[in-house]
C-alpha cells in the first residue's frame, strides 16, 4: 500500500516537474524513486523523456476543426438505413422496458408473499433490493428512450 502511494505521488511529481526518473538506494538499502538525484548515492535512470521545447514567442496556432474532409470510401449510412436502425433500437428498448416491468411486478409479488409470511428483515431485504434494481433499470431505459430522435 505504501509503495502504491509512493508511485501515485511520484507520478504526480514526475508529470509536474521533471523528465527524468531515478531509482536511488541509500546506505540502509531503502529504495526511493524520484525526479531529482538528491543526496542518495546509488541512483540509476529508469526513464528519460525528451524535454519539450520552450514556448516560442509566436502564439500557438488554433487547431482546425475538420481540416481534411472524409475520404470518398469512408463508410456512410443513408437516411433510410439510419431511420431503420433508430426504429429497431426503439423496438428493442420497448421490449426491454416491458420485460423489466414484468420482472418488477414479479419482484413485488415475491416481496408481498414474504411480508405476508411475516418474514424477518433478513429474508425481505433481497426482495426489496430486487425491486430497487428493476426500478433503476426502468429509469435508465426511460432516459435512453427520451434520447431517441
N, C-alpha and C positions, 0 to 999 in steps of 0.2 A: 504494500500500500504506500509506504514511504517512497519507494522508488518510482511508483506511478506519479505521485505528486511532484517529485523532483523532475520527472520528464515533462509534466504539464507546465510547470513553472519555467523550465528550461526552454521549452518550445516557445513560450510567450517572449522570453528574453531574447531568444535566438531570432525570432521574426522581427522584433522591435529594434535590436541593436547591432547585430553582427552577422557576418557572412561566413565565419569560421567556427567550427565546433571542436572543442578539445576534450579529451578524456585524460584526466590527471589523477595520479595516485600519490598520496602523501606518504610520509615516512612511516606512519602507523598502518598503512595498507588500505586506507579508505579511498574509494574511487569517487571522483567528482566530475560531472560533466558541466562544462562552462563555455562561454563565448570569449573569455579572456584567459590568457595564460596564467595570470596571477602569480602567486609565490610558490605554487606546487612545482616540484622538480620534474617528475616523470610524466610529461604531457605528450600525447600524440594527437595528431589531427585526424578527426573522424570524417569531417566533410568540410569542403570549402566551396563556396559559390562565388561566381564572378560578381564583382560589385557592380551595381547599376551605375550608369554614367550620371554625372552630376547634372542637375537641372540646367538646361540651357536658357539663354535669355529669351529665346523665341517661345511664345506660348504654344502649348500643345494643340495640335490640330484636332478639331472635333471629328468624331467618327461618323462617317456617312451611314445613314440608316439602311440601306439595301443598295449599296452602290453597284452591285453586279446583279443583273437580272437572273432569274432561274433559267437553267438550260432548257432547251426545247424538249428534251427527252425526260424532263422531270415529271414524275407521276402526278397527274391531276385527276380530280374527280368531277364529273359533270354534276349539275344541279339535281338532275333526276336521281342519280345514284346516291348523292348525299341525302336527299329527301327520303329515299327508301331506307337508308341507314338510320336516319333520325326516327322514322316510323317504327322500324324494328327495335330500336333502343327503347322507345316509349312503351312498346308492347311488352318487352322483357321486364322493364321496371314495373309495369302494371301487374304482370304475373308475380313478380317478387313481392309486391305490396299485398296482393291477395293471399299469397302463401303466408306472409308474416301476420296478416290479420287472423288467418285460421290458427296459426301457432299461438298467437296472443290469446284467442278465445280458449284454446285448449289449456294453456297455462293458467288462465283464470279459473277454469273449471277444476283443475287439479288443486289449485290453492283453496278453492271453496270446499272441496272434499276434505282436505287436510284440516281446515278450520272447523268443519262440521265434526270431525273426529276429536276435536279439542286437542290436537297435537301440540307438542311443545314448540317453543320458538326455534329450536334447532331443526325440527322437521319442516317448519313452514318457511324458513329463510331461503332455501334453494328455490322454492316456488315463486317467492317474491322477486328473487334475483332474475329468474327466467322471464317474468313479466316485464321487469325493467329493461332487460336486454331486448325483448321484442318491441317495446315502446321506443327505445333508442333506434333500433333498425328501421322502424316505420318513419320516424322523424328524419332519418338520413335519406330514406327513399323519397319522402316528400320534398326535401331540399333538392335532391337530384332531379326530380321531375319538374320542379319550378325553374331549373336552369335550362330546360329544353326550350327549343325555339317554337 
